[in-house]
Amino acid sequence: MKQINDFEQQIAKFFGSQYAVATDCCTHAIELCLRLTKPKSVTCPIHTYLSVPMTFEKLGVPWHFYDIAWSDYYYIGNTNIIDAAVYWKQNSYIPNTFMCLSFQYKKHLNLGRGGMILLDKKDDYIALKKMSYDGRYGDSPWAEQNVDTLGYHYYMTPETAQLGTSKLKEIKDLLPRQWSFKDYPDISQMKVFKNVK
């Protein structure tokens, strides 16, 4: 797990957060934050990626769409969870939030797949690490641990983390693309969401 821990520390340092938790994708990063914080209801921009509202449905969290002209990132309404999947800026972590990043193939740090949660509280860091990795924590074999947390098998592989460390050096000083709501269609008009008000 050294590769994962090293990559998490490098991303945390770049963005200026205290901690970072690597995941297999940004959608699962958002899901873990929702599971941790347990919001009673949330809101979702009409211009975003499909998996965000689908995650609300999966978790049974009451939600509805709202129209917002966002740029770089947006808050999931009624939470301190930020969908920062398309965001890349040094020292830009917003304190007291869970900022969820993506390393999907179109993103500035392109690893094909992967995500990260930026945060600043140690207890939340430990909880999210366990949740991402089948309830496990640390590097000892799982059979030697008395697992006390329900986990979701959303961890980043060491190979992906190693690739991230290598590519991070290459793209650190490259100017990232700026994304906004205009890069996404109005998903509230899609048939899958026809019953959402």
N, C-alpha and C positions, 0 to 999 in steps of 0.2 A: 504493500500500500504506500510505499515511500513515494512512488511516482505521483500518486493522487494527492498526497499531503503536500508535496513540493509544488504541484500545479495550483492547488488551492491557495497556498501562501503567496505565490506569484501574482495570481489574479486579485487577491485581497489587497496586496501592496499596490498594484497598479491603480485600482479603483479607490483605494483609501479606506477600505472597510477593516474592521477588527478581525472578522472571520469570513470564510467562504466554504460552502459545502458543494462539492461536485456531484452532478447527477447525470443520468443518461440522456436527458433532454430538458428543455425549458418548460414544456408542459408538465412534466412530472415535478419539476422544481416548484411550479405554481401549486400543483396539487398537494405537495407535502406541506407547503406554507398554509394552505387552507385547512388541511387536516390538523396542523399544529394550533392555529389560531381560532378555528371553529366559529367563523362569522355566522350570524343569524340570517343575514341576507347580503347579497352583493349586487353590483351593477357592472355592466360590461359595455364598452364602446361598440357602436355598430360597425366600425371599421377596425377589424383586428383579424387574427387568424382563427379559424374554425375551432381549434382544439380548446381554446379558452372557455367559451360557453359550454362546450361539450363536457368539459371537466366539472363545471357546476352541476350539470345534469347527472353525471356519473356519481357525484358525491351527495346528490339530493339537496343541494344548497339553493334556497329560493333566490331567484335573480330576475333581472330585466335589463333590456338594452337602454343605452342613452347615447345621445349624439354629442361628440366632443371633437374639436379640431386639435388633436394631440401631435406632438413632434418629439421624436427620439424615444419617449417612453410614456406610459400612463399608469395611474393607480387603478387597481381593481376597486371599484367604489365600495365604501364602507369598510375598508381595510387599510392596513399599512403595507400591503403587498403591491409591488410595482412590476409590471410587465416591461422589462427592459431588454427584451429579446434582441432588438435591433440597435441597442445603444452601445457606444464605445467611446469613452472619454476618461482620461486620466484624472484621478482625485475627484471623482464625481459622485461617490457614494453619498446617499442621503441618510443621515443618522435616524435611528429608530425605525428603519424599514427593512423589509425583505425584498431586495432587488434581484429579480430572476433574469439571468442572461441565457442566451442561446449561442451555440457554436455550430449550428446547422450550416449546410454548404453555402448558403447565400450570405452568411454573416461575415463580419470583418475578420474575426478569428474563425476560419473555416476548418472544422475538424470532421465534417460529414455528419456528425451527431454529437450531442452533449449539451449540458447546461450547467449552471452554477447559481447558487443562492448567496448573495452578499448580505451580511448582517453584523450586528455589533454586540450581541449578548451571548455570553458563554453558555448559559443553560439552554438557550434556543439552538445554539450550534451543536451541542452534544445531542439534544433531542432529534434534530434534523439529520445528523450523521447516522444515528441509530435507525431512524425511519427509512433512510435511503438504502441501508445496507442490511436488510433482513433482521433488524434489531440488534445487530452486532456493533461493537465499538472497539476501536483499537486494532492492533495487529495480531492478537492471539487467536489461535484456531477457534472456530465457532463452537466446536464440541467441548471446548474447555471453558466456555462462557456460560453463565447462568443468565440467559437472555431474558430481559424484563420489559421489552418494548416490541410492539407489533411493527414489523418492517415490511417494505413494499418492493424490494428488489429493483430499485431505481438507481443503483450506483453507477458511476463512471468506471470503465475498465482502465487498468493500468496502461494499456497500449494507447488508448485515447488521450489519457493524461500526459503520457510521454510525448505524443505528437503535439499536444497543446504547448508544452514547454518549448519544444523545438520551433514551432511556428510563431510563438509569442515574440521571440527575438527578432524574427523577420518583419513582423507587421507593427511593432510597437510605435514606430515613427511615421507610419503611413497614414494619410488622411482618410478617415472612414467616410463612407457614404452616410448622408443624413436621411433618415426615414421619417415618414409621417403617416397620418391617417389616409392621405391620398394614395398611398401605395397598396391599400386594401379595399376590396369592394364592400358594399353595404351588405353584410351577411345577415342582417335582420330580414332581408327579403328572400332568403333561401328557404326552400320547402321544409328543410329539417327543423327550422325554427318558427314555423308558421303559427304555433300555438303559444309563443312567448309574447307577453304584453309589455 
